[in-house]
Every structure is written in structure tokens, then in C-alpha cells.
Amino acid sequence: MAGILDLLNSDLGKTIISGVSGSTGTDENRTGSVLTMALPVLMKAMERNASASPEGAQGLLGAIMDKHDGSILDNLGGLFNGGVDESVKTDGDKILGHVLGAKKQGVEQVIGQKAGLDAGSVGNILKVAAPILMGVLGKQARQNNVSSTNDLGGLLGGLLGGSEAKEEQSFLEKILDADGDGSVVDDVAGMVLGGAKKKGGLGGLLGGLFGK
């Protein structure tokens, strides 16, 4: 299964980055940096929530089977042309609040500091990106015949790169534990800079971004 960052490097991913950039008025390169850092973090948070309780897993499964079925990806031109509808951003904000909870502000601050943007701009990007990410999950769930919470765990793990990415998983956990006071930022950057020699994969890509 292709990982979430493979998606961002695909033609679909480029359309998403360009569209999110245009709809938020943020530089395309910085938008790409934010999404490259944020999407794995959001996926990791979903994986955490789904494994923490049966209710969390069932709630996410219900969302991607029902409202977020992947159809949003079939009309990205319509989504981005003329600006993203406020209802999409409101939905995105709710998704972020549900997935990240009290960590939302800290995550936005850490990513913003590394992408050279303020936390508010990161938040605006993520509000548009969150419903698209849920659509990606919904589409993948259909393609892989996901019908149970066990299947869902496998889907999330596959999109994150599976069990081979222990170092990267630890890195994502560290961002999710950021409380926004700035103290974790140096630790996170140091971790990635230390592992940046590793080519390819989530670690290599994040290392390149955070090493700037």
C-alpha cells in the first residue's frame, strides 16, 4: 500500500497542495511543507485514538464509511475553484478538534515554527486539508475492503509505513506530545536532524524539511 507521503508526491497530491495553497493564500512550497509534516501527524493521532478505545475506532470507521467516503477527491476542481466553501473549513476544524483534542494548538505551533509560518496559517491549511485526508482514508477503505475496526488499524498502519518505521513513529509521537511551549521543538528537530542521513521514507522527507 502506498503511504500518505507517496500521495503528496503524486499528481493528486500536487493538485491538493496547489489548491490548498490558493484557497488559504499561503506560498505553495510552505503549504507543501506543512502538509508533509502534518498529514502523518494527523494519521498517527487517528491511529492512537482508534487503538485507545473501541468507541474511537468505531467512530472513525463510521465517519469514513459514511460522510467521508472519498467522493471529495472526485471533484477537487469544484472544491478549490472560487475558494473553499466555509462549511468544508468548519468540518475540517471539527475533524482537527476531534483528532488532536488539546494537542491541536501545540501541533500547529511546532509545525508552524519549522515551516516558517504562524500557527494561525498552519491552522487554516489544516482546516482545508483535514476533510481531504478523511476522503483519502475513505477511498482507501473502499479499495481495501475495510469493514471492521481491525481492518481500520491495518489501513492506518499501512498508510503510515507499517512497523518498519519505528523511529518515524516515535518522531510523530513526539510532535503529538508537544504542548506548544517551545521546549519540545528543539528535541524534535534534534531527533530528525540526527536521523536525517536516512534516505527516503518518512524520516528522510521530514528530515529534509525540519533540517532547513
C-alpha positions, 0 to 999 in steps of 0.5 A: 500500500502506498503511504500518505507521503507517496500521495503528496508526491503524486499528481493528486497530491500536487493538485491538493497542495496547489489548491490548498495553497490558493484557497488559504493564500499561503506560498505553495512550497510552505503549504507543501511543507506543512502538509508533509509534516502534518498529514502523518501527524494527523494519521498517527493521532487517528491511529492512537485514538482508534487503538485507545478505545473501541468507541474511537475506532468505531467512530472513525470507521463510521465517519469514513464509511459514511460522510467521508467516503472519498467522493471529495477527491472526485471533484477537487476542481469544484472544491478549490475553484472560487475558494473553499466553501466555509462549511468544508473549513468548519468540518475540517476544524471539527475533524482537527478538534476531534483528532488532536483534542488539546494537542491541536494548538501545540501541533500547529505551533511546532509545525508552524515554527519549522515551516516558517509560518504562524500557527494561525496559517498552519491552522487554516491549511489544516482546516482545508486539508483535514476533510481531504485526508478523511476522503483519502482514508475513505477511498482507501477503505473502499479499495481495501475492503475495510469493514471492521475496526481491525481492518481500520488499524491495518489501513492506518498502519499501512498508510503510515509505513507499517512497523518498519518505521519505528523511529518515524513513529516515535518522531510523530509521537513526539510532535503529538506530545508537544504542548506548544511551549517551545521546549519540545521543538528543539528535541524534535528537530534534534531527533530528525536532524540526527536521523536525517542521513536516512534516505527516503521514507518518512524520516528522510522527507521530514528530515529534509524539511525540519533540517532547513 
